[in-house]
């Protein structure tokens, strides 16, 4: 407080019509005053000027007084003088005063002894209530897939000799029965000058021979009889066909 009041007194010594001066903080608190201990003479004017605002630098002519305000860094200054004082000169004086106040503050901070943290005690202190440590989740065991059993090595296979099969003999083909001998062709009848006779109705075909019942003869005799019967039947049929063919030609 005394240091700031001494700085305000220096400004009053350089300005003849200076009526009062205040050194203020950023919050508007009075840090020093001139005349010392009588800041109440200038404070009402400062309160009126604060209603207008807080410019960086400026002055106001109010009646027969000039109010000057300067702000620099963490400090500000307000002065009241007569009309005969040049406002620009008073602003420079207040600015120089605030610059000096900043230097004093910087020196004080440099001379301060840095706070040394307390040295740790010889024995570590154990807390009565241990801190609850967060439980770390244990990772679940990873199940690896089972390994496939190695395949057994292929063993040599003993070759069994294949049995040789003799080729099957071809079955004897059945001998066909002997073909019947062709009947001799009958000579065609000579052409006559007689008118053609009416066609006779076809004769009924000869009845087949009666079926013989099996007799208690050996199988060889039956086969011979059946062969004879077939030949006879074939001859009779050929005769009938020749007769009917000749009649058709005559007609």
C-alpha positions in Angstrom: 0.0 0.0 0.0 2.8 2.4 0.9 4.8 1.7 -2.3 1.8 2.4 -4.5 1.1 5.6 -2.5 4.7 6.7 -3.1 4.3 6.2 -6.8 1.1 8.4 -6.8 3.1 11.1 -5.0 5.7 11.1 -7.8 3.0 11.9 -10.3 1.7 14.7 -8.2 5.2 16.2 -8.0 5.4 16.3 -11.8 1.9 17.7 -12.4 1.1 21.0 -10.6 -2.7 21.1 -10.7 -3.1 17.4 -9.7 -5.9 17.2 -7.1 -5.9 13.5 -6.4 -4.7 10.1 -7.8 -5.7 6.4 -7.2 -3.9 3.2 -8.1 -6.5 0.4 -8.7 -6.4 -3.3 -9.3 -8.3 -5.1 -12.1 -11.2 -5.7 -9.6 -11.5 -2.0 -8.7 -9.8 -2.2 -5.3 -7.7 0.8 -4.2 -4.1 -0.1 -3.8 -2.6 3.4 -3.3 -3.8 7.0 -3.2 -2.6 10.6 -3.2 -2.9 12.4 -0.9 -2.1 9.3 1.2 -4.9 8.1 3.3 -7.4 10.4 1.7 -8.7 8.3 -1.2 -12.3 9.4 -0.2 -11.7 12.7 -1.9 -11.2 11.1 -5.4 -13.3 8.0 -5.0 -16.7 9.6 -5.7 -15.4 10.8 -9.1 -14.0 7.4 -9.8 -17.4 5.8 -9.2 -19.1 8.2 -11.6 -16.5 7.4 -14.3 -16.8 3.7 -13.8 -20.5 3.9 -14.9 -19.3 5.1 -18.3 -17.1 2.0 -18.8 -13.4 0.9 -18.5 -11.5 2.0 -21.5 -7.8 1.4 -21.9 -6.9 5.1 -21.9 -9.1 8.2 -21.9 -10.2 11.4 -20.2 -13.4 13.4 -19.5 -13.8 17.1 -18.8 -16.4 17.4 -16.0 -17.1 21.0 -14.9 -13.9 22.6 -13.8 -12.1 19.2 -13.5 -10.4 16.7 -15.9 -10.8 13.0 -15.1 -8.1 10.7 -16.6 -8.1 6.9 -16.7 -5.3 4.5 -17.8 -5.2 0.7 -17.6 -2.0 -1.4 -18.0 -1.6 -5.1 -17.2 -3.0 -6.0 -13.8 -3.2 -2.3 -12.6 -5.2 0.8 -13.4 -4.9 4.5 -12.4 -7.4 7.3 -12.0 -6.5 11.0 -11.5 -8.4 14.3 -11.1 -6.8 17.6 -12.1 -7.6 21.2 -13.0 -8.5 22.4 -16.5 -5.1 23.9 -17.0 -3.4 20.5 -17.2 -2.9 18.8 -20.6 -4.7 15.5 -20.6 -2.2 13.8 -22.9 0.7 14.7 -20.6 -1.2 13.4 -17.5 -2.0 10.1 -19.4 1.8 9.6 -20.1 2.6 10.2 -16.4 0.0 7.6 -15.3 1.2 5.1 -17.8 4.8 5.4 -16.7 3.7 5.0 -13.0 1.9 1.7 -13.9 4.9 0.4 -15.8 7.0 0.9 -12.7 4.4 -0.9 -10.6 4.6 -3.9 -12.9 8.4 -4.0 -12.5 8.2 -4.0 -8.8 5.7 -6.8 -8.8 8.0 -8.9 -11.1 11.0 -8.4 -8.8 8.9 -9.6 -5.8 8.0 -12.7 -7.6 11.6 -13.4 -8.6 12.8 -13.0 -5.0 10.2 -15.4 -3.6 11.7 -18.7 -2.4 10.1 -21.5 -4.3 8.1 -23.8 -2.1 9.9 -27.0 -1.4 7.8 -30.1 -1.1 8.0 -31.9 2.3 10.6 -34.6 2.4 9.1 -38.1 2.7 9.4 -39.8 6.1 11.7 -42.7 6.6 8.9 -45.2 7.0 6.2 -45.6 4.5 2.8 -44.9 5.9 0.2 -47.6 5.5 -3.3 -46.5 5.2 -5.8 -48.0 7.6 -8.3 -48.5 4.8 -6.5 -50.0 1.8 -7.7 -48.8 -1.6 -10.0 -51.1 -3.4 -8.3 -52.2 -6.5 -10.5 -52.8 -9.5 -10.8 -56.5 -10.2 -9.1 -57.4 -13.4 -11.2 -59.9 -15.3 -9.3 -63.1 -15.9 -9.3 -64.1 -19.5 -11.2 -67.2 -20.3 -9.1 -70.2 -21.3 -9.1 -70.6 -25.1 -10.1 -74.1 -26.1 -7.8 -75.2 -29.0 -9.3 -77.6 -31.5 -8.1 -81.2 -30.9 -5.4 -82.3 -33.2 -6.3 -84.9 -35.7 -4.6 -88.3 -35.2 -2.0 -88.9 -37.9 -3.1 -91.3 -40.6 -1.3 -94.7 -40.5 1.2 -95.3 -43.2 -0.1 -97.5 -45.9 1.1 -101.1 -45.5 2.1 -103.2 -48.5 -0.7 -105.5 -49.6 0.2 -109.0 -50.5 -1.1 -109.8 -53.9 -3.1 -113.0 -54.1 -2.6 -114.9 -57.4 -5.8 -114.8 -59.3 -7.1 -118.3 -60.3 -7.0 -119.0 -63.9 -10.3 -120.0 -65.4 -10.3 -122.2 -68.5 -12.3 -120.7 -71.4 -15.8 -122.2 -71.6 -16.3 -124.4 -74.7 -19.1 -123.1 -77.0 -22.3 -124.9 -76.7 -23.1 -127.1 -79.7 -25.7 -125.5 -82.0 -28.8 -127.6 -82.6 -28.8 -129.2 -86.0 -31.8 -128.0 -88.0 -34.1 -130.8 -89.4 -33.5 -131.7 -93.0 -35.6 -129.7 -95.5 -38.3 -131.6 -97.4 -37.4 -132.4 -101.0 -39.3 -130.3 -103.5 -42.1 -132.1 -105.3 -41.8 -132.4 -109.1 -43.8 -129.8 -110.9 -46.8 -131.1 -112.8 -47.0 -130.2 -116.5 -49.5 -127.6 -117.3 -52.6 -128.9 -119.1 -52.8 -128.1 -122.9 -54.9 -125.2 -123.8 -58.3 -126.3 -125.3 -60.7 -124.3 -127.3 -63.5 -125.1 -125.0 -65.0 -122.2 -123.1 -63.8 -121.9 -119.6 -65.8 -123.7 -117.1 -67.2 -122.0 -114.1 -64.9 -121.9 -111.2 -65.4 -124.7 -108.8 -65.7 -123.8 -105.2 -62.4 -124.4 -103.3 -62.2 -127.7 -101.7 -61.9 -127.8 -98.0 -58.4 -128.3 -96.7 -57.5 -131.8 -95.7 -58.0 -132.5 -92.1 -54.9 -132.9 -90.1 -53.9 -136.4 -89.3 -55.1 -137.8 -86.1 -52.9 -137.2 -83.1 -51.3 -140.3 -82.0 -51.3 -141.0 -78.4 -47.9 -141.8 -76.8 -47.2 -145.4 -76.8 -44.8 -147.1 -74.5 -42.1 -147.2 -77.1 -38.7 -145.9 -76.6 -37.9 -142.3 -77.4 -36.0 -143.1 -80.5 -38.9 -144.7 -82.2 -41.2 -141.8 -81.4 -38.7 -139.3 -82.9 -38.5 -141.4 -86.1 -42.3 -141.5 -86.4 -42.6 -137.7 -85.8 -40.0 -137.1 -88.5 -41.9 -139.3 -91.0 -45.2 -137.6 -90.2 -43.8 -134.1 -90.8 -42.5 -135.1 -94.2 -45.8 -136.6 -95.2 -47.7 -133.5 -94.1 -45.3 -131.3 -96.1 -45.8 -133.3 -99.2 -49.6 -133.3 -99.0 -49.7 -129.5 -98.4 -47.5 -128.9 -101.5 -49.8 -131.0 -103.6 -52.8 -129.1 -102.5 -51.1 -125.8 -103.2 -50.2 -127.0 -106.7 -53.7 -128.1 -107.5 -55.3 -124.9 -106.4 -52.7 -122.9 -108.3 -53.3 -124.8 -111.6 -57.0 -124.3 -111.3 -56.6 -120.6 -110.8 -54.5 -120.4 -113.9 -57.1 -122.3 -116.0 -59.7 -120.0 -114.9 
